[in-house]
Amino acid sequence: MTTRTRRETIVFAQSFRLRGLDRELPAGAYDVVTDEELIEGLSFPVFRRVATMITVPCAPPHHSAVEMIAVDPEAIRDARHADGGISQT
């Protein structure tokens, strides 16, 4: 199976929450990674999302470390909407 990975940086202007995460995250830039796999057997290439992950600061007392957590893409979309826009680099 052929897979591809897309990476983007999302910037939040305010602290925010993500569904499924039990803490508030600070404003700032966050890396989002989406893995997609090729749906074979079609006459043109089509990919489907199989995983979305976001890199976030670890919970206290490990502030200097980061962790990558699986997240629902809709939770990211909702948080971006609540932040007042979609800023990405």
Sequence and secondary structure as in RCSB ss.txt:
>XXXX:A:sequence
MTTRTRRETIVFAQSFRLRGLDRELPAGAYDVVTDEELIEGLSFPVFRRVATMITVPCAPPHHSAVEMIAVDPEA
IRDARHADGGISQT
>XXXX:A:secstr
  EEEEEEEEEESS B  TT SS B SEEEEEEEEEEE TTSSS  EEEEEEEEEEE  TT TT EEEEE  HHH
HHHHHHHHTS EE 
